[in-house]
Amino acid sequence: MIFIIGGALIILNALQITIFNRKKEIAVMKLVGASHWFIRLPFIIESIIYGLLAVAISFVMLLVLSKKIQIQETNLFSYYSDIKFYKIFIVETIATITLSIMSSMAAVHEYLNKQLLDH
């Protein structure tokens, strides 16, 4: 749970920084009548890309480190040979994409509502 909450907060913070840097772009989109989904979509895609990169890097690190760590004269990868690493990768990818979508929707929703109240 701690990692999920921490991951959500990191994604939320990164997106809020991105949204803050693109305020003018969002304002122009709203001025020309773009729908909220049209404004949200680039941020959702960006957060998914961040999440997929994080999963790929963590999975590579897991595989590399599991082959370096020794337990009872065998490496960790061989010691846990019954674990299906592809299942871990799939579950981690799905969880990260879900978390990314939820965090980006929350960040953009908060900004869009704040902007509507300011005008």
C-alpha positions as CSV (number, residue, x, y, z in Angstrom):
1,M,0.0,0.0,0.0
2,I,2.8,2.4,0.8
3,F,4.4,1.9,-2.6
4,I,1.0,2.5,-4.3
5,I,0.4,5.7,-2.4
6,G,4.0,6.8,-2.9
7,G,3.7,6.1,-6.7
8,A,0.5,7.9,-7.0
9,L,1.9,10.9,-5.2
10,I,5.0,11.0,-7.4
11,I,2.9,10.7,-10.6
12,L,0.5,13.4,-9.3
13,N,3.4,15.7,-8.5
14,A,5.0,15.2,-11.9
15,L,1.8,15.9,-13.7
16,Q,1.0,19.0,-11.6
17,I,4.4,20.4,-12.6
18,T,3.7,19.6,-16.2
19,I,0.2,21.2,-16.0
20,F,1.7,24.3,-14.4
21,N,4.2,24.6,-17.2
22,R,1.5,24.2,-19.8
23,K,-1.0,26.7,-18.4
24,K,-1.1,28.8,-21.5
25,E,-1.5,25.8,-23.8
26,I,-4.5,24.6,-21.7
27,A,-6.0,28.1,-21.7
28,V,-5.8,28.3,-25.5
29,M,-7.4,24.9,-25.8
30,K,-10.3,26.1,-23.6
31,L,-10.6,29.3,-25.5
32,V,-11.1,27.5,-28.8
33,G,-13.7,25.2,-27.2
34,A,-11.7,22.0,-26.7
35,S,-13.6,19.4,-24.6
36,H,-12.2,18.4,-21.2
37,W,-11.3,15.0,-22.6
38,F,-9.3,16.6,-25.4
39,I,-7.4,18.6,-22.8
40,R,-6.9,15.5,-20.5
41,L,-5.8,13.0,-23.1
42,P,-2.2,14.3,-23.6
43,F,-1.6,14.3,-19.9
44,I,-3.0,10.8,-19.5
45,I,-0.8,9.5,-22.4
46,E,2.2,11.2,-20.9
47,S,1.6,9.6,-17.5
48,I,1.2,6.2,-19.1
49,I,4.5,6.6,-20.8
50,Y,6.2,7.6,-17.5
51,G,4.7,4.6,-15.9
52,L,5.7,2.2,-18.6
53,L,9.3,3.5,-18.5
54,A,9.3,3.1,-14.7
55,V,8.1,-0.5,-15.0
56,A,10.7,-1.4,-17.7
57,I,13.5,0.1,-15.7
58,S,12.4,-1.6,-12.5
59,F,12.0,-4.9,-14.2
60,V,15.5,-4.7,-15.8
61,M,16.9,-3.8,-12.4
62,L,15.0,-6.8,-10.8
63,L,16.4,-9.2,-13.4
64,V,20.0,-7.9,-13.2
65,L,20.1,-7.8,-9.4
66,S,18.4,-11.2,-9.0
67,K,21.3,-12.7,-11.0
68,K,23.9,-10.9,-8.9
69,I,22.6,-11.7,-5.4
70,Q,23.7,-15.1,-4.0
71,I,21.7,-17.3,-1.7
72,Q,23.1,-20.7,-0.6
73,E,25.7,-20.6,-3.5
74,T,23.1,-20.0,-6.2
75,N,21.9,-16.7,-7.5
76,L,18.5,-15.3,-6.5
77,F,17.1,-15.8,-10.0
78,S,17.8,-19.6,-9.9
79,Y,16.7,-19.8,-6.2
80,Y,13.3,-18.5,-7.1
81,S,13.1,-20.3,-10.4
82,D,9.4,-21.2,-9.8
83,I,8.4,-17.6,-9.9
84,K,7.0,-16.5,-13.3
85,F,8.7,-13.1,-13.9
86,Y,6.4,-12.4,-16.9
87,K,3.4,-12.5,-14.6
88,I,5.0,-10.0,-12.3
89,F,5.7,-7.8,-15.3
90,I,2.2,-8.0,-16.5
91,V,0.6,-7.3,-13.1
92,E,3.1,-4.4,-12.5
93,T,2.3,-2.9,-15.9
94,I,-1.4,-3.1,-15.5
95,A,-1.2,-1.6,-12.0
96,T,1.1,1.2,-13.1
97,I,-1.1,2.1,-16.1
98,T,-4.2,2.2,-13.8
99,L,-2.4,4.3,-11.3
100,S,-1.1,6.6,-13.9
101,I,-4.6,7.1,-15.5
102,M,-6.2,7.8,-12.1
103,S,-3.5,10.2,-11.0
104,S,-3.5,12.2,-14.3
105,M,-7.2,12.4,-14.3
106,A,-7.2,13.7,-10.7
107,A,-4.5,16.3,-11.5
108,V,-6.1,17.6,-14.6
109,H,-9.6,17.6,-13.1
110,E,-8.4,19.6,-10.2
111,Y,-6.7,22.2,-12.6
112,L,-9.7,22.4,-14.9
113,N,-12.1,23.0,-12.0
114,K,-9.8,25.6,-10.5
115,Q,-9.5,27.4,-13.8
116,L,-13.3,27.4,-14.2
117,L,-13.8,28.9,-10.8
118,D,-11.1,31.6,-11.4
119,H,-12.8,32.9,-14.6
